[in-house]
Structures are given as C-alpha cells and as structure tokens.
Amino acid sequence: MERISLVVALLLAGTRTSDGCYVLAGRVPVRMSDFGITPPAKMKGVTAGDEVKVTFRWVIAPRKAD
C-alpha cells in the first residue's frame, strides 16, 4: 500500500477544561479518490459519493507526575 499525504486547511474549535486539558474539534471534507480509494459501488440502494467528512476531537492533557 502506497503512503499518501495531503495538506489540508481546517478550522478548529478549542476549549480549555477546568482540569487543564485542551479540547480541539473540527471537521474537514476530503475526497476518497485523493487517497487512491474508489468510492463504494451501489449496495442495496445506497450510494456513497467521493467526498466524505472527517470529524475529529483531540484531547490534550498535561502529564501526570510519576
């Protein structure tokens, strides 16, 4: 499998929690074909397009002392 990397621009929404964590969330549209993936064929009346939305939520927490 070939490794494919793309640069994308995205908007993040961020908050800081009361326990010192940072939460970053967003969504970015990508095309499956950009990654060499053929969109699935019609299955039982359902068709998928080339574009999908990747939704993510990152939680960044401070290290705990050992």
Phi and psi restraints in degrees (range 20) as a CNS / XPLOR table:
assign (resid 1 and name C) (resid 2 and name N)
       (resid 2 and name CA) (resid 2 and name C) 1.0 -79.5 20.0 2
assign (resid 2 and name N) (resid 2 and name CA)
       (resid 2 and name C) (resid 3 and name N) 1.0 140.1 20.0 2
assign (resid 2 and name C) (resid 3 and name N)
       (resid 3 and name CA) (resid 3 and name C) 1.0 -86.2 20.0 2
assign (resid 3 and name N) (resid 3 and name CA)
       (resid 3 and name C) (resid 4 and name N) 1.0 129.5 20.0 2
assign (resid 3 and name C) (resid 4 and name N)
       (resid 4 and name CA) (resid 4 and name C) 1.0 -123.1 20.0 2
assign (resid 4 and name N) (resid 4 and name CA)
       (resid 4 and name C) (resid 5 and name N) 1.0 131.3 20.0 2
assign (resid 4 and name C) (resid 5 and name N)
       (resid 5 and name CA) (resid 5 and name C) 1.0 -123.4 20.0 2
assign (resid 5 and name N) (resid 5 and name CA)
       (resid 5 and name C) (resid 6 and name N) 1.0 138.5 20.0 2
assign (resid 5 and name C) (resid 6 and name N)
       (resid 6 and name CA) (resid 6 and name C) 1.0 -131.5 20.0 2
assign (resid 6 and name N) (resid 6 and name CA)
       (resid 6 and name C) (resid 7 and name N) 1.0 146.5 20.0 2
assign (resid 6 and name C) (resid 7 and name N)
       (resid 7 and name CA) (resid 7 and name C) 1.0 -95.8 20.0 2
assign (resid 7 and name N) (resid 7 and name CA)
       (resid 7 and name C) (resid 8 and name N) 1.0 127.7 20.0 2
assign (resid 7 and name C) (resid 8 and name N)
       (resid 8 and name CA) (resid 8 and name C) 1.0 -127.9 20.0 2
assign (resid 8 and name N) (resid 8 and name CA)
       (resid 8 and name C) (resid 9 and name N) 1.0 149.8 20.0 2
assign (resid 8 and name C) (resid 9 and name N)
       (resid 9 and name CA) (resid 9 and name C) 1.0 -96.8 20.0 2
assign (resid 9 and name N) (resid 9 and name CA)
       (resid 9 and name C) (resid 10 and name N) 1.0 138.0 20.0 2
assign (resid 9 and name C) (resid 10 and name N)
       (resid 10 and name CA) (resid 10 and name C) 1.0 -146.4 20.0 2
assign (resid 10 and name N) (resid 10 and name CA)
       (resid 10 and name C) (resid 11 and name N) 1.0 156.3 20.0 2
assign (resid 10 and name C) (resid 11 and name N)
       (resid 11 and name CA) (resid 11 and name C) 1.0 -101.8 20.0 2
assign (resid 11 and name N) (resid 11 and name CA)
       (resid 11 and name C) (resid 12 and name N) 1.0 137.1 20.0 2
assign (resid 11 and name C) (resid 12 and name N)
       (resid 12 and name CA) (resid 12 and name C) 1.0 -114.4 20.0 2
assign (resid 12 and name N) (resid 12 and name CA)
       (resid 12 and name C) (resid 13 and name N) 1.0 144.3 20.0 2
assign (resid 12 and name C) (resid 13 and name N)
       (resid 13 and name CA) (resid 13 and name C) 1.0 -109.8 20.0 2
assign (resid 13 and name N) (resid 13 and name CA)
       (resid 13 and name C) (resid 14 and name N) 1.0 129.2 20.0 2
assign (resid 13 and name C) (resid 14 and name N)
       (resid 14 and name CA) (resid 14 and name C) 1.0 -130.0 20.0 2
assign (resid 14 and name N) (resid 14 and name CA)
       (resid 14 and name C) (resid 15 and name N) 1.0 146.7 20.0 2
assign (resid 14 and name C) (resid 15 and name N)
       (resid 15 and name CA) (resid 15 and name C) 1.0 -139.7 20.0 2
assign (resid 15 and name N) (resid 15 and name CA)
       (resid 15 and name C) (resid 16 and name N) 1.0 159.2 20.0 2
assign (resid 15 and name C) (resid 16 and name N)
       (resid 16 and name CA) (resid 16 and name C) 1.0 -115.2 20.0 2
assign (resid 16 and name N) (resid 16 and name CA)
       (resid 16 and name C) (resid 17 and name N) 1.0 129.9 20.0 2
assign (resid 16 and name C) (resid 17 and name N)
       (resid 17 and name CA) (resid 17 and name C) 1.0 -86.8 20.0 2
assign (resid 17 and name N) (resid 17 and name CA)
       (resid 17 and name C) (resid 18 and name N) 1.0 166.7 20.0 2
assign (resid 17 and name C) (resid 18 and name N)
       (resid 18 and name CA) (resid 18 and name C) 1.0 -65.9 20.0 2
assign (resid 18 and name N) (resid 18 and name CA)
       (resid 18 and name C) (resid 19 and name N) 1.0 -21.3 20.0 2
assign (resid 18 and name C) (resid 19 and name N)
       (resid 19 and name CA) (resid 19 and name C) 1.0 -94.8 20.0 2
assign (resid 19 and name N) (resid 19 and name CA)
       (resid 19 and name C) (resid 20 and name N) 1.0 13.4 20.0 2
assign (resid 19 and name C) (resid 20 and name N)
       (resid 20 and name CA) (resid 20 and name C) 1.0 89.8 20.0 2
assign (resid 20 and name N) (resid 20 and name CA)
       (resid 20 and name C) (resid 21 and name N) 1.0 7.1 20.0 2
assign (resid 20 and name C) (resid 21 and name N)
       (resid 21 and name CA) (resid 21 and name C) 1.0 -85.8 20.0 2
assign (resid 21 and name N) (resid 21 and name CA)
       (resid 21 and name C) (resid 22 and name N) 1.0 154.3 20.0 2
assign (resid 21 and name C) (resid 22 and name N)
       (resid 22 and name CA) (resid 22 and name C) 1.0 -111.9 20.0 2
assign (resid 22 and name N) (resid 22 and name CA)
       (resid 22 and name C) (resid 23 and name N) 1.0 135.2 20.0 2
assign (resid 22 and name C) (resid 23 and name N)
       (resid 23 and name CA) (resid 23 and name C) 1.0 -119.1 20.0 2
assign (resid 23 and name N) (resid 23 and name CA)
       (resid 23 and name C) (resid 24 and name N) 1.0 121.2 20.0 2
assign (resid 23 and name C) (resid 24 and name N)
       (resid 24 and name CA) (resid 24 and name C) 1.0 -117.0 20.0 2
assign (resid 24 and name N) (resid 24 and name CA)
       (resid 24 and name C) (resid 25 and name N) 1.0 133.8 20.0 2
assign (resid 24 and name C) (resid 25 and name N)
       (resid 25 and name CA) (resid 25 and name C) 1.0 -138.4 20.0 2
assign (resid 25 and name N) (resid 25 and name CA)
       (resid 25 and name C) (resid 26 and name N) 1.0 152.8 20.0 2
assign (resid 25 and name C) (resid 26 and name N)
       (resid 26 and name CA) (resid 26 and name C) 1.0 -174.2 20.0 2
assign (resid 26 and name N) (resid 26 and name CA)
       (resid 26 and name C) (resid 27 and name N) 1.0 -177.6 20.0 2
assign (resid 26 and name C) (resid 27 and name N)
       (resid 27 and name CA) (resid 27 and name C) 1.0 -149.0 20.0 2
assign (resid 27 and name N) (resid 27 and name CA)
       (resid 27 and name C) (resid 28 and name N) 1.0 139.6 20.0 2
assign (resid 27 and name C) (resid 28 and name N)
       (resid 28 and name CA) (resid 28 and name C) 1.0 -138.5 20.0 2
assign (resid 28 and name N) (resid 28 and name CA)
       (resid 28 and name C) (resid 29 and name N) 1.0 131.6 20.0 2
assign (resid 28 and name C) (resid 29 and name N)
       (resid 29 and name CA) (resid 29 and name C) 1.0 -80.8 20.0 2
assign (resid 29 and name N) (resid 29 and name CA)
       (resid 29 and name C) (resid 30 and name N) 1.0 139.0 20.0 2
assign (resid 29 and name C) (resid 30 and name N)
       (resid 30 and name CA) (resid 30 and name C) 1.0 -137.8 20.0 2
assign (resid 30 and name N) (resid 30 and name CA)
       (resid 30 and name C) (resid 31 and name N) 1.0 159.0 20.0 2
assign (resid 30 and name C) (resid 31 and name N)
       (resid 31 and name CA) (resid 31 and name C) 1.0 -103.0 20.0 2
assign (resid 31 and name N) (resid 31 and name CA)
       (resid 31 and name C) (resid 32 and name N) 1.0 131.1 20.0 2
assign (resid 31 and name C) (resid 32 and name N)
       (resid 32 and name CA) (resid 32 and name C) 1.0 -57.6 20.0 2
assign (resid 32 and name N) (resid 32 and name CA)
       (resid 32 and name C) (resid 33 and name N) 1.0 -37.1 20.0 2
assign (resid 32 and name C) (resid 33 and name N)
       (resid 33 and name CA) (resid 33 and name C) 1.0 -64.0 20.0 2
assign (resid 33 and name N) (resid 33 and name CA)
       (resid 33 and name C) (resid 34 and name N) 1.0 -25.3 20.0 2
assign (resid 33 and name C) (resid 34 and name N)
       (resid 34 and name CA) (resid 34 and name C) 1.0 -63.3 20.0 2
assign (resid 34 and name N) (resid 34 and name CA)
       (resid 34 and name C) (resid 35 and name N) 1.0 -22.2 20.0 2
assign (resid 34 and name C) (resid 35 and name N)
       (resid 35 and name CA) (resid 35 and name C) 1.0 -107.7 20.0 2
assign (resid 35 and name N) (resid 35 and name CA)
       (resid 35 and name C) (resid 36 and name N) 1.0 14.0 20.0 2
assign (resid 35 and name C) (resid 36 and name N)
       (resid 36 and name CA) (resid 36 and name C) 1.0 75.5 20.0 2
assign (resid 36 and name N) (resid 36 and name CA)
       (resid 36 and name C) (resid 37 and name N) 1.0 19.5 20.0 2
assign (resid 36 and name C) (resid 37 and name N)
       (resid 37 and name CA) (resid 37 and name C) 1.0 -102.7 20.0 2
assign (resid 37 and name N) (resid 37 and name CA)
       (resid 37 and name C) (resid 38 and name N) 1.0 127.6 20.0 2
assign (resid 37 and name C) (resid 38 and name N)
       (resid 38 and name CA) (resid 38 and name C) 1.0 -84.0 20.0 2
assign (resid 38 and name N) (resid 38 and name CA)
       (resid 38 and name C) (resid 39 and name N) 1.0 126.5 20.0 2
assign (resid 38 and name C) (resid 39 and name N)
       (resid 39 and name CA) (resid 39 and name C) 1.0 -55.9 20.0 2
assign (resid 39 and name N) (resid 39 and name CA)
       (resid 39 and name C) (resid 40 and name N) 1.0 144.9 20.0 2
assign (resid 39 and name C) (resid 40 and name N)
       (resid 40 and name CA) (resid 40 and name C) 1.0 -59.2 20.0 2
assign (resid 40 and name N) (resid 40 and name CA)
       (resid 40 and name C) (resid 41 and name N) 1.0 145.0 20.0 2
assign (resid 40 and name C) (resid 41 and name N)
       (resid 41 and name CA) (resid 41 and name C) 1.0 -73.2 20.0 2
assign (resid 41 and name N) (resid 41 and name CA)
       (resid 41 and name C) (resid 42 and name N) 1.0 167.0 20.0 2
assign (resid 41 and name C) (resid 42 and name N)
       (resid 42 and name CA) (resid 42 and name C) 1.0 -59.4 20.0 2
assign (resid 42 and name N) (resid 42 and name CA)
       (resid 42 and name C) (resid 43 and name N) 1.0 126.2 20.0 2
assign (resid 42 and name C) (resid 43 and name N)
       (resid 43 and name CA) (resid 43 and name C) 1.0 -129.8 20.0 2
assign (resid 43 and name N) (resid 43 and name CA)
       (resid 43 and name C) (resid 44 and name N) 1.0 118.6 20.0 2
assign (resid 43 and name C) (resid 44 and name N)
       (resid 44 and name CA) (resid 44 and name C) 1.0 51.1 20.0 2
assign (resid 44 and name N) (resid 44 and name CA)
       (resid 44 and name C) (resid 45 and name N) 1.0 41.7 20.0 2
assign (resid 44 and name C) (resid 45 and name N)
       (resid 45 and name CA) (resid 45 and name C) 1.0 83.1 20.0 2
assign (resid 45 and name N) (resid 45 and name CA)
       (resid 45 and name C) (resid 46 and name N) 1.0 0.5 20.0 2
assign (resid 45 and name C) (resid 46 and name N)
       (resid 46 and name CA) (resid 46 and name C) 1.0 -106.2 20.0 2
assign (resid 46 and name N) (resid 46 and name CA)
       (resid 46 and name C) (resid 47 and name N) 1.0 129.5 20.0 2
assign (resid 46 and name C) (resid 47 and name N)
       (resid 47 and name CA) (resid 47 and name C) 1.0 -121.1 20.0 2
assign (resid 47 and name N) (resid 47 and name CA)
       (resid 47 and name C) (resid 48 and name N) 1.0 136.5 20.0 2
assign (resid 47 and name C) (resid 48 and name N)
       (resid 48 and name CA) (resid 48 and name C) 1.0 -105.4 20.0 2
assign (resid 48 and name N) (resid 48 and name CA)
       (resid 48 and name C) (resid 49 and name N) 1.0 138.2 20.0 2
assign (resid 48 and name C) (resid 49 and name N)
       (resid 49 and name CA) (resid 49 and name C) 1.0 -84.5 20.0 2
assign (resid 49 and name N) (resid 49 and name CA)
       (resid 49 and name C) (resid 50 and name N) 1.0 -178.9 20.0 2
assign (resid 49 and name C) (resid 50 and name N)
       (resid 50 and name CA) (resid 50 and name C) 1.0 -75.8 20.0 2
assign (resid 50 and name N) (resid 50 and name CA)
       (resid 50 and name C) (resid 51 and name N) 1.0 -33.5 20.0 2
assign (resid 50 and name C) (resid 51 and name N)
       (resid 51 and name CA) (resid 51 and name C) 1.0 -88.0 20.0 2
assign (resid 51 and name N) (resid 51 and name CA)
       (resid 51 and name C) (resid 52 and name N) 1.0 133.0 20.0 2
assign (resid 51 and name C) (resid 52 and name N)
       (resid 52 and name CA) (resid 52 and name C) 1.0 -128.4 20.0 2
assign (resid 52 and name N) (resid 52 and name CA)
       (resid 52 and name C) (resid 53 and name N) 1.0 159.5 20.0 2
assign (resid 52 and name C) (resid 53 and name N)
       (resid 53 and name CA) (resid 53 and name C) 1.0 -109.0 20.0 2
assign (resid 53 and name N) (resid 53 and name CA)
       (resid 53 and name C) (resid 54 and name N) 1.0 124.0 20.0 2
assign (resid 53 and name C) (resid 54 and name N)
       (resid 54 and name CA) (resid 54 and name C) 1.0 -95.3 20.0 2
assign (resid 54 and name N) (resid 54 and name CA)
       (resid 54 and name C) (resid 55 and name N) 1.0 120.3 20.0 2
assign (resid 54 and name C) (resid 55 and name N)
       (resid 55 and name CA) (resid 55 and name C) 1.0 -108.8 20.0 2
assign (resid 55 and name N) (resid 55 and name CA)
       (resid 55 and name C) (resid 56 and name N) 1.0 136.3 20.0 2
assign (resid 55 and name C) (resid 56 and name N)
       (resid 56 and name CA) (resid 56 and name C) 1.0 -140.4 20.0 2
assign (resid 56 and name N) (resid 56 and name CA)
       (resid 56 and name C) (resid 57 and name N) 1.0 158.1 20.0 2
assign (resid 56 and name C) (resid 57 and name N)
       (resid 57 and name CA) (resid 57 and name C) 1.0 -145.2 20.0 2
assign (resid 57 and name N) (resid 57 and name CA)
       (resid 57 and name C) (resid 58 and name N) 1.0 114.6 20.0 2
assign (resid 57 and name C) (resid 58 and name N)
       (resid 58 and name CA) (resid 58 and name C) 1.0 -104.7 20.0 2
assign (resid 58 and name N) (resid 58 and name CA)
       (resid 58 and name C) (resid 59 and name N) 1.0 135.0 20.0 2
assign (resid 58 and name C) (resid 59 and name N)
       (resid 59 and name CA) (resid 59 and name C) 1.0 -115.9 20.0 2
assign (resid 59 and name N) (resid 59 and name CA)
       (resid 59 and name C) (resid 60 and name N) 1.0 120.1 20.0 2
assign (resid 59 and name C) (resid 60 and name N)
       (resid 60 and name CA) (resid 60 and name C) 1.0 -109.7 20.0 2
assign (resid 60 and name N) (resid 60 and name CA)
       (resid 60 and name C) (resid 61 and name N) 1.0 118.0 20.0 2
assign (resid 60 and name C) (resid 61 and name N)
       (resid 61 and name CA) (resid 61 and name C) 1.0 -116.6 20.0 2
assign (resid 61 and name N) (resid 61 and name CA)
       (resid 61 and name C) (resid 62 and name N) 1.0 146.9 20.0 2
assign (resid 61 and name C) (resid 62 and name N)
       (resid 62 and name CA) (resid 62 and name C) 1.0 -66.3 20.0 2
assign (resid 62 and name N) (resid 62 and name CA)
       (resid 62 and name C) (resid 63 and name N) 1.0 149.8 20.0 2
assign (resid 62 and name C) (resid 63 and name N)
       (resid 63 and name CA) (resid 63 and name C) 1.0 -68.5 20.0 2
assign (resid 63 and name N) (resid 63 and name CA)
       (resid 63 and name C) (resid 64 and name N) 1.0 142.3 20.0 2
assign (resid 63 and name C) (resid 64 and name N)
       (resid 64 and name CA) (resid 64 and name C) 1.0 -88.3 20.0 2
assign (resid 64 and name N) (resid 64 and name CA)
       (resid 64 and name C) (resid 65 and name N) 1.0 143.2 20.0 2
assign (resid 64 and name C) (resid 65 and name N)
       (resid 65 and name CA) (resid 65 and name C) 1.0 -66.5 20.0 2
assign (resid 65 and name N) (resid 65 and name CA)
       (resid 65 and name C) (resid 66 and name N) 1.0 141.7 20.0 2
